[in-house]
Amino acid sequence: MTPRLMFCAPASGSGKTTVTCAVLRALLRRGLMPMACKSGPDYIDPMFHSQVLGTRSCNLDMFFFSRATTRNLLEECSRQADVTILEGAMGYYDGIAMSVDASAYALAEATETPAVLVVDGRGRAISAAAEVQGFQSFRQPSRIAGVILNRVSPMLYPRLAETISRETGLPVMGYLPVMEDCSIESRHLGLVTAAEISDLQQKLDRLAEQAEKTLDLDGLLALAQQAPELETKLPTKVSEAKKVRIAVARDKAFCFYYEASLQILRDMGAELVDFSPLTDSALPENVHGLYLGGGYPELYARQLAENEAMRCSIYRAVSEGLPTIAECGGFMYLHKTLRDGDGMPWPMVGVLDADAFPTGKLSRFGYVTLTAETDSLLFHAGDTMPAHEFHYWDSTEPGQSFTARKPQSARHWKAGIATESLYAGFPHFHFASKPEAAGRFLEKAMLFKEKDGEGVEK
């Protein structure tokens, strides 16, 4: 198992992503080959990891995956890497409801990964030591093996670091000062995506240069070396490869995908063909399935509407039974209309006779377990699937094909539209949690290929 380390924090906004990107970039500049993983279902932070590394990042989610699957994915992600950096989510112990389930702590425990607590040092002195000590003692073992201070001045750092080390016994492994020129903007679903920041590479280089100066990179690498070997169980091999072509929407409007989930489709024999609903005029030639992921179609509603040729191409294909997955943003794209942030309706694909509209607040937010009401493209009736919803837009017809239940709660609702050739809904899911759903998707794509010859043509 590759050496590994987790960066976690007492709360969101402490600077985990900044520290993670600074360290990853600094290690790359040293000639090492680091890899990154993200705790939880977040799509955006892994995009920053990918921009730093020039490779894919992996989500490790303890609600989506069993302990064994999580360890297997970590092993797969870490292959060929010199060190793997795991980035926590929210506060270290914050999990489902008021529990540590599916938290960054749960991930550190499941993978036996040393954790470094990133503490925002602004506006505090010895209270920072009290906070660190509280996190250190809250659970045993806490897995917390070090501290990094964020947003502290060079003058304050030596005294604050000495105080924290004296009071807690933990090493303080450096700091980052306030770096306003390296800040990253946010919007309604979190940070803006990496592709939208024109000077991202320059910002990352400045962060790396600062990390070399004020973080103990050698100490962090030594701590990562202390992670024990993990016993992992090899996944079941695919018995028969499905040689089909799946069109995958990828551009600024559709960019939310789990790379390990897509890799399962590849491992089962699928060829994934990227295309852009924003700029291409039609689906790729000879495809047997379609994947419309999440993203920000509401920000590009006018451009999507103006690309009438693509909308017509997708309408024809889906109407003719092309096996299609449309999650969240992809779901809204299949609507008759999508209203932008100003409430202006724009015509979309029109497969679904519904309107997608802004609500101004998170709707049905968080983890859910889906239970299929009927047989469909991906599921048999009664099948369950862990998923999550995260959207500020809603639909006049969110669907009735599944019952979505909140974990550790009595709350539930109907969600999703499912037929023999379509899954469309706000819930996102990961094929690693249910590979047989990926298998059913590709089986239907193979049937479509056999029925219609080579597949959808322009």
Residue pairs with C-beta under 8 A, 6 or more apart in sequence:
1 74
1 75
1 78
1 227
1 228
1 229
1 230
2 35
2 78
2 79
2 81
2 82
2 83
2 84
3 82
3 83
3 84
3 221
3 224
3 225
3 227
4 74
4 78
4 83
4 84
4 85
4 86
4 111
4 113
4 114
4 224
4 227
5 83
5 84
5 85
5 86
5 113
5 114
5 115
5 116
5 220
5 223
5 224
5 227
6 39
6 85
6 86
6 87
6 88
6 104
6 107
6 108
6 113
6 114
6 115
6 116
6 143
7 16
7 19
7 20
7 23
7 85
7 86
7 87
7 88
7 115
7 116
7 118
7 148
8 16
8 88
8 92
8 104
8 105
8 108
8 115
8 116
8 117
8 118
8 144
9 15
9 16
9 88
9 91
9 92
9 117
9 118
9 119
9 120
10 91
10 92
10 117
10 119
10 120
10 131
10 135
11 90
11 91
12 90
12 91
13 120
14 118
14 119
14 120
14 150
15 118
15 120
15 150
15 151
15 176
16 87
16 88
16 118
17 45
17 48
17 87
17 184
17 191
18 150
18 176
18 179
18 182
18 184
18 207
19 118
19 148
19 150
19 176
19 215
20 36
20 45
20 49
20 85
20 87
21 48
21 49
21 52
21 204
21 207
22 176
22 204
22 207
22 208
22 210
22 211
22 215
23 34
23 85
23 211
23 215
23 217
23 220
24 34
24 36
24 49
24 52
24 53
24 85
25 52
25 204
25 205
25 207
25 208
25 211
26 207
26 208
26 209
26 211
26 212
26 215
26 217
27 34
27 82
27 83
27 217
27 221
28 34
28 52
28 53
28 208
29 208
29 212
30 217
32 82
32 83
33 80
33 81
33 82
34 53
34 81
34 82
34 83
34 84
34 85
35 53
35 55
35 57
35 58
35 77
35 78
35 80
35 81
35 83
35 84
35 85
36 46
36 49
36 52
36 53
36 57
36 58
36 84
36 85
36 86
36 87
37 57
37 58
37 59
37 60
37 74
37 77
37 84
37 85
37 86
37 87
38 45
38 46
38 49
38 57
38 58
38 59
38 60
38 86
38 87
38 89
39 59
39 60
39 61
39 62
39 86
39 87
39 88
39 89
39 103
39 104
39 107
40 59
40 61
40 89
40 90
40 102
40 104
41 59
41 61
41 63
41 64
41 367
41 388
41 390
41 428
41 430
42 59
42 89
42 190
43 255
43 256
43 257
43 258
43 294
44 189
44 190
44 191
44 192
44 193
44 194
45 57
45 87
45 191
46 56
46 57
46 58
46 59
46 259
47 57
47 193
47 194
47 195
47 255
48 184
48 191
48 194
48 200
49 57
49 87
50 56
50 57
50 194
51 194
51 195
51 200
51 201
51 204
52 204
56 259
57 259
58 73
58 74
58 76
58 77
58 259
58 260
59 258
59 260
59 430
60 70
60 73
60 74
60 77
60 86
60 107
60 111
61 70
61 102
61 430
62 70
62 95
62 101
62 102
62 103
62 106
62 107
62 110
63 96
63 101
63 102
63 367
63 386
63 388
63 407
64 386
64 429
64 430
64 432
64 433
65 73
65 430
65 432
65 433
67 110
68 232
68 233
69 432
69 433
70 107
70 110
70 111
71 110
71 111
71 230
71 231
71 232
71 233
72 232
72 233
72 234
72 235
73 260
73 432
74 84
74 111
74 230
75 230
75 232
76 260
77 84
77 260
78 84
83 221
83 224
84 224
86 107
86 108
86 111
86 113
88 104
88 107
88 108
88 115
89 103
89 104
90 103
90 104
91 103
91 104
92 103
92 104
92 105
92 115
92 117
92 135
92 144
93 100
93 103
93 104
93 105
93 135
93 138
93 139
94 100
94 103
94 104
95 101
95 102
95 103
95 105
95 106
96 102
96 367
96 407
96 408
97 407
97 408
97 409
99 408
100 106
100 139
101 407
101 408
102 367
104 115
105 115
105 139
105 142
105 143
107 113
108 114
108 115
108 143
109 141
109 143
111 230
112 143
112 227
112 228
112 230
113 143
113 227
114 143
114 145
114 146
114 223
114 224
114 226
114 227
115 142
115 143
115 144
115 145
116 144
116 145
116 146
116 147
116 148
116 173
116 220
116 223
117 132
117 135
117 144
117 146
117 147
117 148
118 147
118 148
118 150
119 128
119 131
119 132
119 147
119 148
119 149
119 150
120 150
120 151
121 128
121 149
121 150
121 151
121 152
121 156
121 157
121 160
121 175
122 151
122 152
122 178
124 131
125 160
125 163
126 163
126 167
128 149
128 160
128 163
128 164
129 163
129 164
129 166
129 167
129 168
130 167
132 144
132 147
132 164
132 167
132 168
132 170
133 167
133 168
135 142
135 144
136 142
136 144
136 168
136 170
144 170
145 170
145 171
145 223
145 226
146 170
146 171
146 172
146 173
146 219
146 220
146 223
147 164
147 168
147 170
147 171
147 172
147 173
148 172
148 173
148 174
148 175
148 176
148 215
149 157
149 160
149 161
149 164
149 172
149 174
149 175
149 176
150 175
150 176
151 176
151 177
151 178
152 160
152 175
152 177
153 177
153 178
154 177
154 214
157 175
157 214
160 172
161 172
161 175
164 170
164 172
165 171
165 172
171 216
171 219
173 215
173 216
173 219
173 220
173 223
174 211
174 214
174 215
174 216
174 219
175 214
175 215
176 207
176 210
176 211
176 214
176 215
177 210
177 214
179 206
179 207
179 210
181 203
181 206
182 203
182 206
182 207
184 191
184 192
184 197
184 203
185 191
185 192
185 197
186 192
188 392
189 296
189 390
189 391
189 392
193 252
193 255
193 296
194 200
195 252
195 255
196 252
197 203
211 217
235 435
238 267
238 268
238 269
238 439
240 269
241 268
241 269
242 268
242 269
242 270
242 439
242 442
242 443
242 445
242 446
243 269
243 270
243 271
243 446
244 269
244 270
244 271
244 288
244 289
244 442
244 445
244 446
244 449
244 455
245 270
245 271
245 272
245 273
245 284
245 286
245 287
245 288
245 289
245 455
246 265
246 270
246 271
246 272
246 273
246 287
246 288
246 289
246 290
246 291
246 442
246 445
247 273
247 275
247 283
247 284
247 287
247 289
247 290
247 291
247 456
248 257
248 262
248 272
248 273
248 274
248 275
248 291
248 293
249 274
249 275
249 276
249 277
249 290
249 291
249 292
249 293
249 330
250 257
250 274
250 275
250 276
250 293
251 276
251 277
251 278
251 279
252 278
252 295
252 296
252 299
252 300
253 277
253 278
253 295
253 296
253 297
253 299
253 300
253 303
253 304
253 329
253 333
254 277
254 292
254 293
254 294
254 295
254 297
254 329
254 330
254 333
255 293
255 294
255 295
255 296
256 293
256 294
256 295
256 327
256 328
256 329
256 428
257 291
257 293
258 430
258 431
258 432
260 430
260 432
261 430
261 431
261 432
261 438
262 272
264 431
264 432
264 435
264 438
265 272
265 431
265 438
265 441
265 442
266 272
268 438
268 439
268 442
269 442
270 289
270 442
270 445
272 291
273 284
273 287
275 283
275 284
277 292
277 304
277 307
277 310
277 314
277 333
278 300
278 303
278 304
278 307
279 307
280 307
280 310
281 307
281 309
281 310
281 313
282 309
282 310
282 313
282 458
283 290
283 310
283 313
283 314
283 317
283 456
283 458
285 455
285 456
285 457
285 458
286 454
286 455
286 456
286 457
287 317
287 322
287 455
287 456
288 322
288 323
288 445
288 446
288 448
288 449
288 455
288 456
289 322
289 323
289 324
289 325
289 441
289 442
289 444
289 445
289 448
290 314
290 317
290 318
290 322
290 323
290 324
290 325
291 324
291 325
291 330
292 324
292 325
292 326
292 327
292 329
292 330
292 331
292 333
292 334
293 327
293 328
293 329
293 330
294 327
294 328
294 329
294 330
294 428
295 328
295 329
295 330
296 329
297 304
297 329
297 330
297 332
297 333
297 338
297 348
298 329
298 332
298 338
298 339
298 340
298 341
298 356
298 358
298 393
299 340
299 341
301 338
301 339
301 340
301 344
301 346
301 348
302 340
302 346
304 310
304 311
304 333
304 338
304 346
304 348
305 311
305 338
305 346
305 347
305 348
311 347
311 348
311 349
311 350
313 458
314 334
314 349
314 351
315 349
315 350
315 351
317 324
317 456
318 324
318 334
318 349
318 351
318 421
318 422
319 351
320 452
320 456
321 420
321 421
321 448
322 421
322 448
322 456
323 377
323 421
323 422
323 441
323 444
323 445
323 448
324 377
324 421
324 422
324 423
324 424
325 377
325 378
325 423
325 424
325 441
326 333
326 334
326 422
326 423
326 424
326 425
327 423
327 425
327 426
327 427
327 428
327 429
328 389
328 390
328 391
328 425
328 426
328 427
328 428
330 424
331 352
331 356
331 395
331 424
331 425
331 426
332 338
332 348
332 356
332 393
332 395
333 348
333 349
334 348
334 349
334 350
334 351
334 352
334 424
335 348
335 349
335 350
335 352
335 354
335 355
335 356
335 395
336 347
336 348
336 350
336 352
336 353
336 354
336 355
337 345
337 346
337 347
337 348
337 355
337 356
338 345
338 346
338 348
338 355
338 356
338 393
339 345
339 346
339 355
339 356
339 357
339 358
339 393
340 346
340 358
341 358
343 357
343 358
345 355
348 356
351 424
352 397
352 417
352 424
353 397
354 395
354 396
354 397
355 395
355 396
356 393
356 394
356 395
356 396
357 393
357 394
357 395
357 396
358 392
358 393
359 392
359 393
359 394
360 392
361 392
362 390
362 391
362 392
363 389
363 391
363 392
363 393
363 394
363 426
364 389
364 391
364 404
364 413
364 415
364 426
365 389
365 390
366 388
366 389
366 390
366 406
367 386
367 387
367 388
367 406
367 407
368 386
368 387
368 388
368 389
368 404
368 405
368 406
368 407
368 415
368 427
369 384
369 385
369 386
369 387
369 404
369 405
369 407
370 384
370 385
370 386
370 387
370 402
370 403
370 404
370 415
370 416
370 427
370 429
371 382
371 383
371 384
371 402
371 403
371 405
372 379
372 380
372 381
372 382
372 383
372 384
372 385
372 401
372 402
372 418
373 381
373 400
373 401
373 402
373 403
374 381
374 401
374 418
375 381
375 420
376 401
376 418
376 419
376 420
376 422
376 423
377 418
377 419
377 420
377 421
377 422
377 423
377 440
377 441
377 444
378 385
378 418
378 423
378 437
378 440
378 441
379 385
379 418
379 437
379 440
383 434
383 437
385 429
385 433
385 434
385 437
386 429
386 430
386 433
387 404
387 427
387 428
387 429
388 427
388 428
388 429
389 404
389 415
389 426
389 427
389 428
390 428
391 426
395 426
397 417
398 414
398 415
398 416
398 425
398 426
399 414
399 415
399 416
399 417
399 418
399 424
399 425
400 414
400 416
400 417
401 414
401 415
401 416
401 417
401 418
401 425
402 414
402 415
402 416
402 418
402 425
402 427
403 412
403 413
403 414
403 415
404 412
404 413
404 414
404 415
404 416
404 427
405 411
405 412
406 412
415 425
415 426
415 427
416 423
416 424
416 425
416 426
416 427
417 423
417 424
417 425
418 424
418 425
420 444
421 444
421 448
429 437
431 437
431 438
448 455
449 455
